[in-house]
Structures are given as C-alpha cells and as structure tokens.
C-alpha cells in the first residue's frame, strides 16, 4: 500500500515511535560502512529530535554523511522505520524547547536530560534535528505482510 502524503501516516508513525521510545540509528563511517547505536528521540510533527553528545564518533560520522536510518523495532510485529537527514541544531531557543519537550513528556518517552548533559547550554549537549525523507510502517500481525511506505519525493 502506498500513501500519498506524510500527513496520512504521521499520527501512526509518531504513536509507534513514542511507544517504542528507543530506536536503532545507523550512520555511515569514514570507510562507508554502516554503524548502529540506539538513541532516544522524540517527534514533534514531521520533525524528530535527539539529545546527544556533540563530540562523539556519531558527530564525526554525521560531518561526512548526514543521512541516518532509524529502526523502531521494540514491537517486532509492528516496526517503524525512518530514513532522515540529521542536522545539528545549535539555536539555544530550540535546544531549550526540546529540553522542555523531554521534561514534560510522560515516562518512558520523557526524561530529565540534566543527569546526562548537565544543562541546555553545556558544550557537549547536542541536539539533532531529524527530517525524514522516507517512512515505512510494517505490520506482520495478520496473514501476509502489510507495509505503508511514504517517500518525500512523492509528497506534494
């Protein structure tokens, strides 16, 4: 099944992502090989946010290639995938906004970033803005496999 716009799958994608909380995120290393780790992201409409270390192997990999692939697979029967562009957001107002999003969201999606990062203006507190260009919602709970796929190049 093909979906015409992101708006048609947005609510389902965000519900799955927020229920699963943690996602596998793959970047590409200097030799062009995939490198995976888990991240805790929160979605606000079509924008994903991840609080992470600004000076890390992930940061170096994103300097070379800003494409990431996210896999939310805590529910293996109903996985959600998003291929995104990841960009550092250095604006302090945006950082405070997302810090507050994490503080105000119910657990386990919400958490206090202070024990990990110190403060919103700490030098190593990084904020990644995730902009999806492809999303896939899978469902193998019934007979056969059902997939809903959205790609930005098909969106009007």
OpenMM code with the backbone's topology and positions (N, CA, C; nanometers):
from openmm import Vec3, app, unit

residues = "UNK UNK UNK UNK UNK UNK UNK UNK UNK UNK UNK UNK UNK UNK UNK UNK UNK UNK UNK UNK UNK UNK UNK UNK UNK UNK UNK UNK UNK UNK UNK UNK UNK UNK UNK UNK UNK UNK UNK UNK UNK UNK UNK UNK UNK UNK UNK UNK UNK UNK UNK UNK UNK UNK UNK UNK UNK UNK UNK UNK UNK UNK UNK UNK UNK UNK UNK UNK UNK UNK UNK UNK UNK UNK UNK UNK UNK UNK UNK UNK UNK UNK UNK UNK UNK UNK UNK UNK UNK UNK UNK UNK UNK UNK UNK UNK UNK UNK UNK UNK UNK UNK UNK UNK UNK UNK UNK UNK UNK UNK UNK UNK UNK UNK UNK UNK UNK UNK UNK UNK UNK UNK UNK UNK UNK UNK UNK UNK UNK UNK UNK UNK UNK UNK UNK UNK UNK UNK UNK UNK UNK UNK UNK UNK UNK UNK UNK UNK UNK UNK UNK UNK UNK UNK UNK UNK".split()
positions = [
    Vec3(0.0850, -0.1185, 0.0000),
    Vec3(0.0000, 0.0000, 0.0000),
    Vec3(0.0884, 0.1233, 0.0000),
    Vec3(0.0613, 0.2144, -0.0883),
    Vec3(0.1376, 0.3378, -0.0957),
    Vec3(0.0526, 0.4511, -0.0404),
    Vec3(0.1166, 0.5416, 0.0304),
    Vec3(0.0485, 0.6561, 0.0895),
    Vec3(0.0979, 0.7809, 0.0186),
    Vec3(0.0090, 0.8730, -0.0072),
    Vec3(0.0439, 0.9910, -0.0851),
    Vec3(0.1176, 1.0991, -0.0066),
    Vec3(0.0832, 1.1194, 0.1213),
    Vec3(0.1453, 1.2283, 0.1971),
    Vec3(0.1897, 1.1799, 0.3342),
    Vec3(0.2870, 1.2496, 0.3907),
    Vec3(0.3321, 1.2181, 0.5252),
    Vec3(0.2191, 1.2396, 0.6252),
    Vec3(0.1357, 1.3396, 0.6021),
    Vec3(0.0256, 1.3699, 0.6938),
    Vec3(-0.0646, 1.2488, 0.7153),
    Vec3(-0.0771, 1.1631, 0.6134),
    Vec3(-0.1639, 1.0452, 0.6255),
    Vec3(-0.1079, 0.9404, 0.7209),
    Vec3(0.0220, 0.9363, 0.7407),
    Vec3(0.0811, 0.8351, 0.8282),
    Vec3(0.1459, 0.8952, 0.9528),
    Vec3(0.1459, 1.0258, 0.9623),
    Vec3(0.2148, 1.0951, 1.0723),
    Vec3(0.1709, 1.0465, 1.2104),
    Vec3(0.0421, 1.0428, 1.2353),
    Vec3(-0.0057, 1.0043, 1.3688),
    Vec3(0.0364, 0.8615, 1.4047),
    Vec3(0.0235, 0.7692, 1.3098),
    Vec3(0.0610, 0.6300, 1.3358),
    Vec3(0.2116, 0.6170, 1.3565),
    Vec3(0.2894, 0.6855, 1.2758),
    Vec3(0.4350, 0.6797, 1.2912),
    Vec3(0.4779, 0.7331, 1.4281),
    Vec3(0.4270, 0.8495, 1.4648),
    Vec3(0.4646, 0.9092, 1.5936),
    Vec3(0.4171, 0.8218, 1.7092),
    Vec3(0.2982, 0.7660, 1.6997),
    Vec3(0.2485, 0.6783, 1.8068),
    Vec3(0.3412, 0.5583, 1.8258),
    Vec3(0.3834, 0.4973, 1.7160),
    Vec3(0.4743, 0.3831, 1.7267),
    Vec3(0.6094, 0.4257, 1.7831),
    Vec3(0.6644, 0.5338, 1.7303),
    Vec3(0.7961, 0.5805, 1.7756),
    Vec3(0.7934, 0.6160, 1.9239),
    Vec3(0.6915, 0.6846, 1.9667),
    Vec3(0.6833, 0.7260, 2.1069),
    Vec3(0.6539, 0.6090, 2.1999),
    Vec3(0.5833, 0.5086, 2.1516),
    Vec3(0.5587, 0.3904, 2.2338),
    Vec3(0.6871, 0.3094, 2.2508),
    Vec3(0.7652, 0.2992, 2.1453),
    Vec3(0.8870, 0.2184, 2.1498),
    Vec3(1.0041, 0.2942, 2.2131),
    Vec3(1.0005, 0.4272, 2.2107),
    Vec3(1.0969, 0.5184, 2.2723),
    Vec3(1.2359, 0.5090, 2.2097),
    Vec3(1.3033, 0.3975, 2.2254),
    Vec3(1.4398, 0.3822, 2.1765),
    Vec3(1.4386, 0.3311, 2.0331),
    Vec3(1.5306, 0.3829, 1.9532),
    Vec3(1.5426, 0.3336, 1.8167),
    Vec3(1.6887, 0.3040, 1.7856),
    Vec3(1.7078, 0.2106, 1.6941),
    Vec3(1.8400, 0.1863, 1.6392),
    Vec3(1.8635, 0.2941, 1.5343),
    Vec3(1.9790, 0.3584, 1.5392),
    Vec3(2.0138, 0.4615, 1.4415),
    Vec3(2.1431, 0.4195, 1.3747),
    Vec3(2.1402, 0.4128, 1.2427),
    Vec3(2.2590, 0.3772, 1.1666),
    Vec3(2.3124, 0.5014, 1.0962),
    Vec3(2.4427, 0.5225, 1.1111),
    Vec3(2.5149, 0.6257, 1.0386),
    Vec3(2.6141, 0.5542, 0.9470),
    Vec3(2.6950, 0.6318, 0.8767),
    Vec3(2.7955, 0.5745, 0.7879),
    Vec3(2.9324, 0.6231, 0.8333),
    Vec3(3.0267, 0.5279, 0.8518),
    Vec3(3.1595, 0.5675, 0.8991),
    Vec3(3.2471, 0.6176, 0.7844),
    Vec3(3.3710, 0.6525, 0.8151),
    Vec3(3.4627, 0.7115, 0.7173),
    Vec3(3.4929, 0.6178, 0.6006),
    Vec3(3.4748, 0.4889, 0.6200),
    Vec3(3.5010, 0.3914, 0.5139),
    Vec3(3.3738, 0.3505, 0.4396),
    Vec3(3.2626, 0.4209, 0.4680),
    Vec3(3.1367, 0.3924, 0.4008),
    Vec3(3.0610, 0.2743, 0.4574),
    Vec3(3.0970, 0.2303, 0.5764),
    Vec3(3.0311, 0.1163, 0.6401),
    Vec3(2.9251, 0.1656, 0.7379),
    Vec3(2.8125, 0.0929, 0.7504),
    Vec3(2.7103, 0.1338, 0.8465),
    Vec3(2.7591, 0.1128, 0.9894),
    Vec3(2.7146, 0.1999, 1.0775),
    Vec3(2.7467, 0.1916, 1.2200),
    Vec3(2.6187, 0.2214, 1.2968),
    Vec3(2.5769, 0.1269, 1.3810),
    Vec3(2.4500, 0.1399, 1.4529),
    Vec3(2.4713, 0.1643, 1.6011),
    Vec3(2.3734, 0.2315, 1.6597),
    Vec3(2.3654, 0.2521, 1.8046),
    Vec3(2.2197, 0.2835, 1.8363),
    Vec3(2.1855, 0.2896, 1.9641),
    Vec3(2.0481, 0.3260, 1.9988),
    Vec3(2.0440, 0.4719, 2.0440),
    Vec3(1.9331, 0.5359, 2.0130),
    Vec3(1.9092, 0.6738, 2.0552),
    Vec3(1.7653, 0.6872, 2.1027),
    Vec3(1.7464, 0.7869, 2.1844),
    Vec3(1.6154, 0.8203, 2.2401),
    Vec3(1.5699, 0.9472, 2.1682),
    Vec3(1.4700, 0.9341, 2.0855),
    Vec3(1.4232, 1.0503, 2.0099),
    Vec3(1.2784, 1.0811, 2.0453),
    Vec3(1.2402, 1.2043, 2.0156),
    Vec3(1.1023, 1.2474, 2.0362),
    Vec3(1.0599, 1.3182, 1.9077),
    Vec3(0.9361, 1.2936, 1.8678),
    Vec3(0.8869, 1.3511, 1.7424),
    Vec3(0.7863, 1.4600, 1.7716),
    Vec3(0.7991, 1.5660, 1.6949),
    Vec3(0.7094, 1.6810, 1.7029),
    Vec3(0.6642, 1.7083, 1.5601),
    Vec3(0.5498, 1.6493, 1.5232),
    Vec3(0.5073, 1.6567, 1.3841),
    Vec3(0.6082, 1.5830, 1.2974),
    Vec3(0.6442, 1.6407, 1.1843),
    Vec3(0.7379, 1.5740, 1.0940),
    Vec3(0.8850, 1.5937, 1.1310),
    Vec3(0.9118, 1.6426, 1.2487),
    Vec3(1.0493, 1.6656, 1.2930),
    Vec3(1.0805, 1.5795, 1.4132),
    Vec3(1.1896, 1.5059, 1.4044),
    Vec3(1.2379, 1.4275, 1.5166),
    Vec3(1.3506, 1.5014, 1.5854),
    Vec3(1.3630, 1.4811, 1.7147),
    Vec3(1.4681, 1.5451, 1.7939),
    Vec3(1.5403, 1.4392, 1.8756),
    Vec3(1.6707, 1.4480, 1.8789),
    Vec3(1.7514, 1.3585, 1.9609),
    Vec3(1.8541, 1.4409, 2.0370),
    Vec3(1.8532, 1.4270, 2.1678),
    Vec3(1.9559, 1.4881, 2.2521),
    Vec3(2.0733, 1.3904, 2.2556),
    Vec3(2.1916, 1.4399, 2.2240),
    Vec3(2.3068, 1.3507, 2.2138),
    Vec3(2.4363, 1.4288, 2.2347),
    Vec3(2.5440, 1.3588, 2.2477),
    Vec3(2.6740, 1.4235, 2.2673),
    Vec3(2.7188, 1.4926, 2.1379),
    Vec3(2.7648, 1.6140, 2.1521),
    Vec3(2.8071, 1.6934, 2.0359),
    Vec3(2.9440, 1.6493, 1.9848),
    Vec3(3.0231, 1.5900, 2.0716),
    Vec3(3.1583, 1.5471, 2.0344),
    Vec3(3.1678, 1.3965, 2.0558),
    Vec3(3.1404, 1.3207, 1.9513),
    Vec3(3.1330, 1.1762, 1.9615),
    Vec3(3.1651, 1.1157, 1.8251),
    Vec3(3.1859, 0.9855, 1.8186),
    Vec3(3.2021, 0.9226, 1.6868),
    Vec3(3.0828, 0.9511, 1.5948),
    Vec3(2.9621, 0.9508, 1.6513),
    Vec3(2.8419, 0.9808, 1.5722),
    Vec3(2.8516, 1.1199, 1.5100),
    Vec3(2.8986, 1.2162, 1.5861),
    Vec3(2.9115, 1.3526, 1.5346),
    Vec3(3.0109, 1.3569, 1.4187),
    Vec3(3.1212, 1.2860, 1.4316),
    Vec3(3.2208, 1.2825, 1.3230),
    Vec3(3.1627, 1.2153, 1.1988),
    Vec3(3.0848, 1.1087, 1.2186),
    Vec3(3.0231, 1.0406, 1.1047),
    Vec3(2.9213, 1.1308, 1.0354),
    Vec3(2.8460, 1.2074, 1.1128),
    Vec3(2.7460, 1.2961, 1.0538),
    Vec3(2.8097, 1.4126, 0.9781),
    Vec3(2.9316, 1.4502, 1.0144),
    Vec3(3.0026, 1.5536, 0.9384),
    Vec3(3.0263, 1.5075, 0.7951),
    Vec3(3.0544, 1.3799, 0.7769),
    Vec3(3.0825, 1.3242, 0.6444),
    Vec3(2.9554, 1.2911, 0.5669),
    Vec3(2.8543, 1.2419, 0.6396),
    Vec3(2.7313, 1.1975, 0.5746),
    Vec3(2.6167, 1.2191, 0.6726),
    Vec3(2.5266, 1.3083, 0.6392),
    Vec3(2.4191, 1.3457, 0.7325),
    Vec3(2.2956, 1.2564, 0.7213),
    Vec3(2.3026, 1.1500, 0.6430),
    Vec3(2.1896, 1.0572, 0.6321),
    Vec3(2.1952, 0.9547, 0.7446),
    Vec3(2.0796, 0.9303, 0.8056),
    Vec3(2.0672, 0.8286, 0.9106),
    Vec3(1.9449, 0.7422, 0.8803),
    Vec3(1.9487, 0.6205, 0.9311),
    Vec3(1.8358, 0.5298, 0.9179),
    Vec3(1.7940, 0.4867, 1.0579),
    Vec3(1.6670, 0.5093, 1.0912),
    Vec3(1.6135, 0.4768, 1.2237),
    Vec3(1.5250, 0.3542, 1.2131),
    Vec3(1.5369, 0.2656, 1.3116),
    Vec3(1.4512, 0.1472, 1.3182),
    Vec3(1.3936, 0.1372, 1.4584),
    Vec3(1.2629, 0.1521, 1.4679),
    Vec3(1.1905, 0.1326, 1.5937),
    Vec3(1.1361, -0.0097, 1.5894),
    Vec3(1.1986, -0.1012, 1.6629),
    Vec3(1.1624, -0.2421, 1.6486),
    Vec3(1.1338, -0.3108, 1.7814),
    Vec3(1.1041, -0.2360, 1.8862),
    Vec3(1.0678, -0.2987, 2.0135),
    Vec3(0.9452, -0.3880, 1.9955),
    Vec3(0.8559, -0.3496, 1.9062),
    Vec3(0.7416, -0.4325, 1.8691),
    Vec3(0.7736, -0.4902, 1.7313),
    Vec3(0.8262, -0.6139, 1.7278),
    Vec3(0.8730, -0.6714, 1.6022),
    Vec3(0.7609, -0.6985, 1.5027),
    Vec3(0.6375, -0.7025, 1.5499),
    Vec3(0.5237, -0.7255, 1.4625),
    Vec3(0.4800, -0.5964, 1.3931),
    Vec3(0.5084, -0.4818, 1.4570),
    Vec3(0.4672, -0.3520, 1.4008),
    Vec3(0.5845, -0.2531, 1.4048),
    Vec3(0.6905, -0.2809, 1.3288),
    Vec3(0.8061, -0.1916, 1.3288),
    Vec3(0.7774, -0.0618, 1.2537),
    Vec3(0.8590, 0.0377, 1.2842),
    Vec3(0.8529, 0.1651, 1.2121),
    Vec3(0.9961, 0.2023, 1.1748),
    Vec3(1.0124, 0.2490, 1.0528),
    Vec3(1.1441, 0.2868, 1.0024),
    Vec3(1.1368, 0.4277, 0.9453),
    Vec3(1.2435, 0.5020, 0.9618),
    Vec3(1.2507, 0.6358, 0.9028),
    Vec3(1.3929, 0.6611, 0.8548),
    Vec3(1.4052, 0.7006, 0.7305),
    Vec3(1.5329, 0.7458, 0.6765),
    Vec3(1.5282, 0.8976, 0.6778),
    Vec3(1.6324, 0.9579, 0.7371),
    Vec3(1.6276, 1.1016, 0.7654),
    Vec3(1.7591, 1.1705, 0.7316),
    Vec3(1.7493, 1.3014, 0.7179),
    Vec3(1.8664, 1.3876, 0.7223),
    Vec3(1.8797, 1.4341, 0.8661),
    Vec3(1.9991, 1.4269, 0.9197),
    Vec3(2.0250, 1.4699, 1.0577),
    Vec3(2.1109, 1.5954, 1.0536),
    Vec3(2.0643, 1.6992, 1.1182),
    Vec3(2.1369, 1.8264, 1.1229),
    Vec3(2.1468, 1.8724, 1.2673),
    Vec3(2.2620, 1.9269, 1.3023),
    Vec3(2.2784, 1.9826, 1.4364),
    Vec3(2.1978, 2.1104, 1.4481),
    Vec3(2.1267, 2.1228, 1.5570),
    Vec3(2.0511, 2.2444, 1.5878),
    Vec3(2.1244, 2.3134, 1.7014),
    Vec3(2.1854, 2.4268, 1.6734),
    Vec3(2.2655, 2.4972, 1.7734),
    Vec3(2.1950, 2.6168, 1.8361),
    Vec3(2.0758, 2.6481, 1.7872),
    Vec3(1.9998, 2.7600, 1.8412),
    Vec3(1.9562, 2.7284, 1.9843),
    Vec3(1.9923, 2.8143, 2.0783),
    Vec3(1.9630, 2.7905, 2.2197),
    Vec3(1.8127, 2.7855, 2.2477),
    Vec3(1.7344, 2.8640, 2.1764),
    Vec3(1.5879, 2.8613, 2.1953),
    Vec3(1.5337, 2.7238, 2.1566),
    Vec3(1.5794, 2.6702, 2.0446),
    Vec3(1.5358, 2.5358, 2.0022),
    Vec3(1.5824, 2.4309, 2.1020),
    Vec3(1.7049, 2.4438, 2.1511),
    Vec3(1.7559, 2.3480, 2.2495),
    Vec3(1.6716, 2.3497, 2.3768),
    Vec3(1.6365, 2.4687, 2.4238),
    Vec3(1.5507, 2.4780, 2.5432),
    Vec3(1.4137, 2.4169, 2.5173),
    Vec3(1.3608, 2.4422, 2.3985),
    Vec3(1.2294, 2.3893, 2.3623),
    Vec3(1.2292, 2.2360, 2.3691),
    Vec3(1.3293, 2.1728, 2.3091),
    Vec3(1.3346, 2.0270, 2.3068),
    Vec3(1.3675, 1.9717, 2.4452),
    Vec3(1.4540, 2.0395, 2.5183),
    Vec3(1.4831, 2.0001, 2.6575),
    Vec3(1.3514, 1.9932, 2.7345),
    Vec3(1.2684, 2.0971, 2.7186),
    Vec3(1.1386, 2.1013, 2.7863),
    Vec3(1.0420, 1.9942, 2.7345),
    Vec3(1.0502, 1.9610, 2.6037),
    Vec3(0.9679, 1.8529, 2.5497),
    Vec3(0.9978, 1.7221, 2.6226),
    Vec3(1.1264, 1.6934, 2.6396),
    Vec3(1.1643, 1.5711, 2.7102),
    Vec3(1.1212, 1.5768, 2.8569),
    Vec3(1.1357, 1.6919, 2.9201),
    Vec3(1.0952, 1.7047, 3.0605),
    Vec3(0.9451, 1.6860, 3.0793),
    Vec3(0.8657, 1.7337, 2.9847),
    Vec3(0.7200, 1.7326, 3.0021),
    Vec3(0.6515, 1.6066, 2.9489),
    Vec3(0.7181, 1.5287, 2.8663),
    Vec3(0.6561, 1.4072, 2.8126),
    Vec3(0.6477, 1.3012, 2.9221),
    Vec3(0.5426, 1.2216, 2.9217),
    Vec3(0.5323, 1.1148, 3.0218),
    Vec3(0.6413, 1.0087, 2.9994),
    Vec3(0.6872, 0.9509, 3.1106),
    Vec3(0.7860, 0.8429, 3.1020),
    Vec3(0.7215, 0.7233, 3.0325),
    Vec3(0.7947, 0.6447, 2.9604),
    Vec3(0.9394, 0.6454, 2.9451),
    Vec3(0.9899, 0.7361, 2.8331),
    Vec3(0.8982, 0.7950, 2.7535),
    Vec3(0.9425, 0.8861, 2.6480),
    Vec3(1.0093, 1.0083, 2.7087),
    Vec3(0.9476, 1.0633, 2.8114),
    Vec3(1.0042, 1.1792, 2.8777),
    Vec3(1.1084, 1.1386, 2.9801),
    Vec3(1.2056, 1.2266, 2.9977),
    Vec3(1.3098, 1.2047, 3.0979),
    Vec3(1.3762, 1.3389, 3.1277),
    Vec3(1.4568, 1.3417, 3.2320),
    Vec3(1.5309, 1.4617, 3.2679),
    Vec3(1.6691, 1.4534, 3.2034),
    Vec3(1.6995, 1.5380, 3.1058),
    Vec3(1.8297, 1.5320, 3.0391),
    Vec3(1.9465, 1.5807, 3.1257),
    Vec3(1.9191, 1.6497, 3.2363),
    Vec3(2.0258, 1.7098, 3.3177),
    Vec3(2.1295, 1.6096, 3.3687),
    Vec3(2.0905, 1.4925, 3.4203),
    Vec3(2.1938, 1.3989, 3.4676),
    Vec3(2.2908, 1.3547, 3.3577),
    Vec3(2.2447, 1.3529, 3.2348),
    Vec3(2.3298, 1.3107, 3.1233),
    Vec3(2.4104, 1.4260, 3.0654),
    Vec3(2.3469, 1.5419, 3.0484),
    Vec3(2.4094, 1.6521, 2.9749),
    Vec3(2.4468, 1.7720, 3.0610),
    Vec3(2.4001, 1.7779, 3.1834),
    Vec3(2.4301, 1.8915, 3.2698),
    Vec3(2.3288, 2.0023, 3.2548),
    Vec3(2.3405, 2.0764, 3.1475),
    Vec3(2.2477, 2.1867, 3.1233),
    Vec3(2.2281, 2.2058, 2.9740),
    Vec3(2.1263, 2.2813, 2.9394),
    Vec3(2.0927, 2.3036, 2.7992),
    Vec3(2.2037, 2.3792, 2.7252),
    Vec3(2.2848, 2.4553, 2.7976),
    Vec3(2.3924, 2.5299, 2.7320),
    Vec3(2.5307, 2.4666, 2.7526),
    Vec3(2.5332, 2.3414, 2.7991),
    Vec3(2.6603, 2.2707, 2.8158),
    Vec3(2.7244, 2.2480, 2.6786),
    Vec3(2.8560, 2.2610, 2.6687),
    Vec3(2.9230, 2.2484, 2.5382),
    Vec3(2.9018, 2.1139, 2.4691),
    Vec3(2.8826, 2.0068, 2.5446),
    Vec3(2.8680, 1.8755, 2.4822),
    Vec3(2.7223, 1.8354, 2.4617),
    Vec3(2.6269, 1.9222, 2.5003),
    Vec3(2.4869, 1.8921, 2.4739),
    Vec3(2.4572, 1.9246, 2.3284),
    Vec3(2.4286, 1.8205, 2.2525),
    Vec3(2.3958, 1.8388, 2.1123),
    Vec3(2.2504, 1.8050, 2.0868),
    Vec3(2.1940, 1.8730, 1.9913),
    Vec3(2.0561, 1.8478, 1.9527),
    Vec3(2.0541, 1.8183, 1.8035),
    Vec3(2.0077, 1.6998, 1.7693),
    Vec3(1.9943, 1.6621, 1.6289),
    Vec3(1.8503, 1.6804, 1.5847),
    Vec3(1.8347, 1.7493, 1.4735),
    Vec3(1.7044, 1.7641, 1.4078),
    Vec3(1.6981, 1.6559, 1.3005),
    Vec3(1.5966, 1.5711, 1.3091),
    Vec3(1.5783, 1.4629, 1.2138),
    Vec3(1.4649, 1.4986, 1.1187),
    Vec3(1.4948, 1.5023, 0.9905),
    Vec3(1.3951, 1.5343, 0.8886),
    Vec3(1.3791, 1.4123, 0.7988),
    Vec3(1.2677, 1.3420, 0.8099),
    Vec3(1.2521, 1.2192, 0.7313),
    Vec3(1.2297, 1.2473, 0.5829),
    Vec3(1.2852, 1.1594, 0.5002),
    Vec3(1.2557, 1.1613, 0.3568),
    Vec3(1.1926, 1.0288, 0.3134),
    Vec3(1.1864, 0.9314, 0.4056),
    Vec3(1.1157, 0.8058, 0.3794),
    Vec3(1.0738, 0.7464, 0.5130),
    Vec3(0.9518, 0.6948, 0.5191),
    Vec3(0.8990, 0.6298, 0.6392),
    Vec3(0.8293, 0.5023, 0.5951),
    Vec3(0.8507, 0.3963, 0.6726),
    Vec3(0.7826, 0.2707, 0.6464),
    Vec3(0.7225, 0.2192, 0.7764),
    Vec3(0.5962, 0.1830, 0.7700),
    Vec3(0.5261, 0.1229, 0.8830),
    Vec3(0.4924, -0.0204, 0.8432),
    Vec3(0.5461, -0.1160, 0.9163),
    Vec3(0.5207, -0.2558, 0.8859),
    Vec3(0.4158, -0.3142, 0.9774),
    Vec3(0.3525, -0.4217, 0.9316),
    Vec3(0.2556, -0.4939, 1.0136),
    Vec3(0.2526, -0.6384, 0.9661),
    Vec3(0.3057, -0.7278, 1.0479),
    Vec3(0.3049, -0.8697, 1.0143),
    Vec3(0.2214, -0.9478, 1.1151),
    Vec3(0.1241, -0.8822, 1.1753),
    Vec3(0.0411, -0.9463, 1.2773),
    Vec3(-0.0690, -1.0334, 1.2185),
    Vec3(-0.1020, -1.0112, 1.0925),
    Vec3(-0.2094, -1.0893, 1.0301),
    Vec3(-0.1529, -1.1823, 0.9257),
    Vec3(-0.2349, -1.2167, 0.8299),
    Vec3(-0.1902, -1.3027, 0.7202),
    Vec3(-0.1133, -1.2177, 0.6207),
    Vec3(0.0066, -1.2575, 0.5910),
    Vec3(0.0885, -1.1818, 0.4979),
    Vec3(0.1467, -1.0590, 0.5653),
    Vec3(0.2197, -0.9832, 0.4890),
    Vec3(0.2834, -0.8623, 0.5418),
    Vec3(0.2184, -0.7407, 0.4789),
    Vec3(0.1931, -0.6390, 0.5636),
    Vec3(0.1367, -0.5133, 0.5155),
    Vec3(0.2388, -0.4044, 0.5424),
    Vec3(0.2635, -0.3206, 0.4446),
    Vec3(0.3570, -0.2100, 0.4602),
    Vec3(0.2929, -0.0822, 0.4092),
    Vec3(0.3174, 0.0236, 0.4834),
    Vec3(0.2771, 0.1567, 0.4392),
    Vec3(0.4068, 0.2336, 0.4189),
    Vec3(0.4263, 0.2819, 0.2999),
    Vec3(0.5522, 0.3484, 0.2659),
    Vec3(0.5242, 0.4905, 0.2197),
    Vec3(0.6013, 0.5835, 0.2725),
    Vec3(0.5946, 0.7226, 0.2283),
    Vec3(0.7343, 0.7669, 0.1881),
    Vec3(0.7452, 0.8393, 0.0799),
    Vec3(0.8720, 0.8976, 0.0360),
    Vec3(0.8498, 1.0440, 0.0023),
    Vec3(0.9412, 1.1276, 0.0473),
    Vec3(0.9278, 1.2722, 0.0266),
    Vec3(0.9200, 1.3076, -0.1209),
    Vec3(0.9902, 1.2335, -0.2058),
    Vec3(0.9895, 1.2687, -0.3486),
    Vec3(0.8541, 1.2416, -0.4146),
    Vec3(0.7634, 1.1781, -0.3401),
    Vec3(0.6282, 1.1554, -0.3906),
    Vec3(0.5258, 1.2457, -0.3244),
    Vec3(0.5693, 1.3193, -0.2217),
    Vec3(0.4779, 1.4058, -0.1462),
    Vec3(0.4618, 1.5388, -0.2188),
    Vec3(0.3430, 1.5894, -0.2178),
    Vec3(0.3153, 1.7202, -0.2816),
    Vec3(0.3206, 1.8295, -0.1788),
] * unit.nanometer
topology = app.Topology()
chain = topology.addChain("A")
for resn in residues:
    res = topology.addResidue(resn, chain)
    for name in ("N", "CA", "C"):
        topology.addAtom(name, app.Element.getBySymbol(name[0]), res)
